Amino acid sequence: MAKSSVLLEVNSDIKMHSFVLFIFIVKILFVLFAIIHFYLMHTGKNMNSEFAQSIVYWKERLEFIFMISMAILTVYIFRPFNSSPITIGTEARFLFFVFGIIVFITAHWSIFIQKAKWFSILQYVLGRNGALEESK
């Protein structure tokens, strides 16, 4: 019984490492497409060309695949019904770090800050706006 448990754990560990490797490959491809997109934008190339549209298409899809994959990894690692603890390797820790940075950068902060009533009150208190009624 204990031998099958160890084999199951090793098999699960291999699957997790394979999934983490998949996420790394997706992220590397995303960075490659982002660099090509940045180059095309800043060299004055035609962004309406089929090649440029293809680059943007795959860059957006790879970013989405990365976000979904990280969400799946998060659910797998932090699932509440797990009977044995899961150790997180260096690769997974790095991916969580990158995921956190990306979420901070790509979050729609204007929804939380500029459109919030507390933000206009804070600006009034700090003297940035002349009157509270004007900031509404």
C-alpha positions in Angstrom: 0.0 0.0 0.0 2.8 2.4 0.9 4.6 1.6 -2.4 1.6 2.6 -4.5 1.2 5.8 -2.5 4.9 6.7 -3.2 4.4 6.0 -6.9 1.3 8.1 -7.0 3.2 11.0 -5.3 6.1 10.7 -7.8 3.7 10.6 -10.7 1.9 13.7 -9.4 5.2 15.4 -8.9 6.2 14.7 -12.5 2.9 16.1 -13.7 3.3 19.3 -11.7 6.8 19.8 -12.9 5.7 19.2 -16.5 2.9 21.7 -16.1 5.3 24.3 -14.6 7.6 23.7 -17.6 4.7 24.3 -19.9 4.0 27.6 -18.1 7.6 28.6 -18.5 7.5 27.9 -22.2 4.3 29.9 -22.6 5.9 32.8 -20.7 9.1 32.7 -22.8 7.0 32.7 -26.0 4.9 35.6 -24.7 8.0 37.6 -24.0 9.4 36.9 -27.5 6.1 38.0 -29.1 6.0 41.1 -26.9 9.6 42.1 -27.9 8.7 41.6 -31.6 5.5 43.7 -31.1 7.5 46.4 -29.3 10.1 46.4 -32.1 7.4 46.7 -34.8 5.7 49.6 -33.0 8.9 51.6 -32.5 10.4 51.1 -35.9 7.5 52.6 -37.7 6.5 49.3 -39.3 2.9 48.8 -40.6 0.9 47.6 -37.6 -2.0 46.7 -40.0 0.1 44.1 -41.8 -0.9 40.4 -41.5 2.4 39.7 -39.8 1.9 42.4 -37.1 -1.7 41.4 -36.5 -0.5 37.8 -36.1 2.1 38.8 -33.6 -0.5 40.8 -31.5 -2.9 37.9 -31.8 -0.5 35.3 -30.4 0.9 37.7 -27.8 -2.6 38.2 -26.4 -3.4 34.5 -26.5 -0.2 33.5 -24.8 -0.8 36.0 -22.0 -4.3 34.5 -21.5 -2.9 31.0 -21.5 -0.3 32.1 -18.9 -3.0 33.7 -16.7 -5.3 30.6 -16.9 -2.4 28.2 -16.3 -1.2 30.1 -13.2 -4.8 30.1 -11.9 -4.9 26.3 -12.4 -1.6 25.9 -10.6 -2.8 28.1 -7.8 -5.9 26.1 -7.3 -3.9 22.8 -7.5 -1.4 23.9 -4.9 -3.7 25.6 -2.5 -6.7 23.2 -2.7 -8.3 22.8 0.7 -9.1 19.1 0.5 -5.5 18.0 -0.1 -4.5 15.5 2.5 -0.7 15.9 2.1 1.2 19.1 1.8 2.7 20.1 -1.6 6.2 21.5 -1.7 6.6 24.3 -4.1 9.9 24.2 -6.1 12.0 27.2 -7.1 10.4 27.3 -10.5 6.8 27.5 -9.2 7.9 30.2 -6.7 9.4 32.2 -9.5 6.2 31.8 -11.6 4.1 32.9 -8.7 6.3 36.0 -8.3 6.1 36.8 -12.0 2.3 36.2 -11.9 1.9 38.6 -9.0 4.0 41.3 -10.8 1.9 40.8 -14.0 -1.4 41.1 -12.1 -0.2 44.3 -10.5 0.9 45.8 -13.8 -2.1 44.8 -15.8 -4.8 45.5 -13.2 -7.3 48.2 -14.1 -6.3 50.5 -11.3 -8.5 53.4 -12.6 -11.5 51.4 -11.5 -10.3 51.2 -8.0 -8.6 54.6 -7.7 -10.0 57.3 -10.0 -13.6 56.2 -10.1 -13.8 55.6 -6.3 -15.5 58.2 -4.1 -12.9 57.7 -1.4 -10.2 58.9 -4.0 -11.9 62.2 -4.6 -12.3 62.7 -0.8 -8.6 61.9 -0.3 -7.7 64.4 -3.0 -9.8 67.0 -1.3 -8.2 66.3 2.1 -4.7 66.5 0.6 -5.6 69.8 -1.1 -5.3 68.5 -4.6 -8.8 69.6 -5.6 -10.2 73.0 -4.7 -13.6 71.9 -3.4 -15.2 68.5 -2.8 -18.2 69.4 -5.0 -15.9 70.2 -7.9 -14.2 66.8 -7.8 -17.5 64.9 -8.2 
